[in-house]
Protein backbone atom coordinates (compact mmCIF):
# COMPACT_ATOMS: atom_id res chain seq x y z
CA UNK A 1 0.00 0.00 0.00
CA UNK A 2 1.20 3.52 -0.82
CA UNK A 3 2.77 5.55 1.98
CA UNK A 4 0.51 8.59 2.41
CA UNK A 5 1.27 11.24 5.03
CA UNK A 6 -1.75 11.84 7.31
CA UNK A 7 -1.82 15.54 6.35
CA UNK A 8 -2.30 14.75 2.65
CA UNK A 9 -5.56 14.23 0.77
CA UNK A 10 -5.83 11.47 -1.83
CA UNK A 11 -9.15 10.93 -3.59
CA UNK A 12 -10.34 7.33 -3.24
CA UNK A 13 -10.79 7.12 -7.03
CA UNK A 14 -7.12 7.93 -7.75
CA UNK A 15 -5.01 4.97 -8.93
CA UNK A 16 -1.83 4.86 -6.86
CA UNK A 17 0.90 2.20 -7.22
CA UNK A 18 1.67 0.38 -3.97
CA UNK A 19 5.19 1.85 -3.54
CA UNK A 20 4.31 5.52 -4.13
CA UNK A 21 5.38 7.96 -1.38
CA UNK A 22 3.12 10.95 -0.72
CA UNK A 23 4.54 13.47 1.73
CA UNK A 24 2.75 16.07 3.85
CA UNK A 25 0.26 18.60 2.50
CA UNK A 26 -0.19 16.97 -0.92
CA UNK A 27 -3.45 16.65 -2.87
CA UNK A 28 -4.13 13.91 -5.42
CA UNK A 29 -7.38 14.14 -7.40
CA UNK A 30 -9.83 11.54 -8.67
CA UNK A 31 -8.55 11.24 -12.25
CA UNK A 32 -4.89 10.78 -11.32
CA UNK A 33 -2.83 7.63 -12.02
CA UNK A 34 0.55 7.49 -10.25
CA UNK A 35 2.97 4.82 -11.45
CA UNK A 36 5.43 2.79 -9.36
CA UNK A 37 8.20 4.54 -7.46
CA UNK A 38 6.77 8.06 -7.66
CA UNK A 39 7.52 10.49 -4.83
CA UNK A 40 5.55 13.59 -3.91
CA UNK A 41 7.89 15.31 -1.44
CA UNK A 42 5.41 17.83 0.09
CA UNK A 43 2.93 20.55 -0.91
CA UNK A 44 2.28 18.95 -4.33
CA UNK A 45 -1.06 19.11 -6.17
CA UNK A 46 -1.82 16.62 -8.95
CA UNK A 47 -5.34 16.73 -10.37
CA UNK A 48 -7.41 16.31 -13.52
CA UNK A 49 -6.99 13.54 -16.08
CA UNK A 50 -3.31 12.97 -15.31
CA UNK A 51 -1.25 9.84 -15.91
CA UNK A 52 2.22 9.69 -14.35
CA UNK A 53 4.71 6.96 -15.29
CA UNK A 54 7.20 5.32 -12.95
CA UNK A 55 10.00 6.83 -10.88
CA UNK A 56 8.94 10.49 -11.05
CA UNK A 57 9.80 12.93 -8.25
CA UNK A 58 7.74 16.04 -7.49
CA UNK A 59 9.31 18.66 -5.24
CA UNK A 60 7.34 21.18 -3.11
CA UNK A 61 4.80 23.49 -4.70
CA UNK A 62 4.39 21.67 -8.02
CA UNK A 63 0.91 21.95 -9.52
CA UNK A 64 0.20 19.34 -12.18
CA UNK A 65 -2.97 18.83 -14.26
CA UNK A 66 -4.94 21.86 -13.14
CA UNK A 67 -6.91 24.02 -15.59
CA UNK A 68 -4.71 25.81 -18.10
CA UNK A 69 -3.82 29.45 -17.49
CA UNK A 70 -3.76 30.04 -21.25
CA UNK A 71 -6.32 32.72 -22.17
CA UNK A 72 -7.46 30.62 -25.15
CA UNK A 73 -8.40 27.70 -22.87
CA UNK A 74 -12.19 27.28 -23.06
CA UNK A 75 -12.65 24.57 -20.43
CA UNK A 76 -12.44 21.80 -23.05
CA UNK A 77 -11.44 18.27 -21.92
CA UNK A 78 -7.66 17.96 -21.56
CA UNK A 79 -5.13 15.59 -20.02
CA UNK A 80 -1.53 15.36 -18.86
CA UNK A 81 0.70 12.39 -19.69
CA UNK A 82 4.07 12.12 -17.94
CA UNK A 83 6.65 9.45 -18.82
CA UNK A 84 9.21 7.81 -16.53
CA UNK A 85 12.08 9.08 -14.36
CA UNK A 86 11.34 12.83 -14.50
CA UNK A 87 12.16 15.36 -11.80
CA UNK A 88 9.75 18.26 -11.28
CA UNK A 89 11.49 21.01 -9.33
CA UNK A 90 10.01 23.47 -6.88
CA UNK A 91 7.13 25.77 -7.83
CA UNK A 92 6.50 24.22 -11.26
CA UNK A 93 3.05 24.60 -12.82
CA UNK A 94 2.01 22.09 -15.51
CA UNK A 95 -1.40 22.78 -16.95
CA UNK A 96 -3.70 20.18 -18.37
CA UNK A 97 -2.51 20.84 -21.93
CA UNK A 98 0.97 19.30 -21.87
CA UNK A 99 2.82 16.02 -22.31
CA UNK A 100 6.19 15.21 -20.75
CA UNK A 101 8.46 12.46 -22.00
CA UNK A 102 10.96 10.52 -19.90
CA UNK A 103 14.18 11.51 -18.16
CA UNK A 104 13.52 15.27 -18.00
CA UNK A 105 14.42 17.62 -15.16
CA UNK A 106 11.94 20.48 -15.20
CA UNK A 107 12.10 23.67 -13.19
CA UNK A 108 9.91 26.76 -13.02
CA UNK A 109 11.68 28.60 -15.84
CA UNK A 110 9.72 28.77 -19.13
CA UNK A 111 12.71 27.85 -21.33
CA UNK A 112 12.80 24.41 -19.70
CA UNK A 113 9.06 23.93 -19.91
CA UNK A 114 8.62 24.97 -23.53
CA UNK A 115 11.81 23.26 -24.70
CA UNK A 116 10.96 19.86 -23.26
CA UNK A 117 7.19 19.70 -23.13
CA UNK A 118 5.36 20.48 -26.36
CA UNK A 119 1.68 21.28 -26.13
CA UNK A 120 -0.72 18.46 -26.78
CA UNK A 121 -3.62 19.41 -28.99
C-alpha positions as CSV (number, residue, x, y, z in Angstrom):
1,X,0.0,0.0,0.0
2,X,1.2,3.5,-0.8
3,X,2.8,5.5,2.0
4,X,0.5,8.6,2.4
5,X,1.3,11.2,5.0
6,X,-1.7,11.8,7.3
7,X,-1.8,15.5,6.3
8,X,-2.3,14.7,2.6
9,X,-5.6,14.2,0.8
10,X,-5.8,11.5,-1.8
11,X,-9.1,10.9,-3.6
12,X,-10.3,7.3,-3.2
13,X,-10.8,7.1,-7.0
14,X,-7.1,7.9,-7.8
15,X,-5.0,5.0,-8.9
16,X,-1.8,4.9,-6.9
17,X,0.9,2.2,-7.2
18,X,1.7,0.4,-4.0
19,X,5.2,1.9,-3.5
20,X,4.3,5.5,-4.1
21,X,5.4,8.0,-1.4
22,X,3.1,11.0,-0.7
23,X,4.5,13.5,1.7
24,X,2.8,16.1,3.8
25,X,0.3,18.6,2.5
26,X,-0.2,17.0,-0.9
27,X,-3.5,16.7,-2.9
28,X,-4.1,13.9,-5.4
29,X,-7.4,14.1,-7.4
30,X,-9.8,11.5,-8.7
31,X,-8.6,11.2,-12.2
32,X,-4.9,10.8,-11.3
33,X,-2.8,7.6,-12.0
34,X,0.6,7.5,-10.3
35,X,3.0,4.8,-11.5
36,X,5.4,2.8,-9.4
37,X,8.2,4.5,-7.5
38,X,6.8,8.1,-7.7
39,X,7.5,10.5,-4.8
40,X,5.6,13.6,-3.9
41,X,7.9,15.3,-1.4
42,X,5.4,17.8,0.1
43,X,2.9,20.6,-0.9
44,X,2.3,19.0,-4.3
45,X,-1.1,19.1,-6.2
46,X,-1.8,16.6,-9.0
47,X,-5.3,16.7,-10.4
48,X,-7.4,16.3,-13.5
49,X,-7.0,13.5,-16.1
50,X,-3.3,13.0,-15.3
51,X,-1.2,9.8,-15.9
52,X,2.2,9.7,-14.3
53,X,4.7,7.0,-15.3
54,X,7.2,5.3,-12.9
55,X,10.0,6.8,-10.9
56,X,8.9,10.5,-11.1
57,X,9.8,12.9,-8.3
58,X,7.7,16.0,-7.5
59,X,9.3,18.7,-5.2
60,X,7.3,21.2,-3.1
61,X,4.8,23.5,-4.7
62,X,4.4,21.7,-8.0
63,X,0.9,21.9,-9.5
64,X,0.2,19.3,-12.2
65,X,-3.0,18.8,-14.3
66,X,-4.9,21.9,-13.1
67,X,-6.9,24.0,-15.6
68,X,-4.7,25.8,-18.1
69,X,-3.8,29.4,-17.5
70,X,-3.8,30.0,-21.3
71,X,-6.3,32.7,-22.2
72,X,-7.5,30.6,-25.1
73,X,-8.4,27.7,-22.9
74,X,-12.2,27.3,-23.1
75,X,-12.7,24.6,-20.4
76,X,-12.4,21.8,-23.0
77,X,-11.4,18.3,-21.9
78,X,-7.7,18.0,-21.6
79,X,-5.1,15.6,-20.0
80,X,-1.5,15.4,-18.9
81,X,0.7,12.4,-19.7
82,X,4.1,12.1,-17.9
83,X,6.6,9.4,-18.8
84,X,9.2,7.8,-16.5
85,X,12.1,9.1,-14.4
86,X,11.3,12.8,-14.5
87,X,12.2,15.4,-11.8
88,X,9.7,18.3,-11.3
89,X,11.5,21.0,-9.3
90,X,10.0,23.5,-6.9
91,X,7.1,25.8,-7.8
92,X,6.5,24.2,-11.3
93,X,3.1,24.6,-12.8
94,X,2.0,22.1,-15.5
95,X,-1.4,22.8,-16.9
96,X,-3.7,20.2,-18.4
97,X,-2.5,20.8,-21.9
98,X,1.0,19.3,-21.9
99,X,2.8,16.0,-22.3
100,X,6.2,15.2,-20.7
101,X,8.5,12.5,-22.0
102,X,11.0,10.5,-19.9
103,X,14.2,11.5,-18.2
104,X,13.5,15.3,-18.0
105,X,14.4,17.6,-15.2
106,X,11.9,20.5,-15.2
107,X,12.1,23.7,-13.2
108,X,9.9,26.8,-13.0
109,X,11.7,28.6,-15.8
110,X,9.7,28.8,-19.1
111,X,12.7,27.9,-21.3
112,X,12.8,24.4,-19.7
113,X,9.1,23.9,-19.9
114,X,8.6,25.0,-23.5
115,X,11.8,23.3,-24.7
116,X,11.0,19.9,-23.3
117,X,7.2,19.7,-23.1
118,X,5.4,20.5,-26.4
119,X,1.7,21.3,-26.1
120,X,-0.7,18.5,-26.8
121,X,-3.6,19.4,-29.0
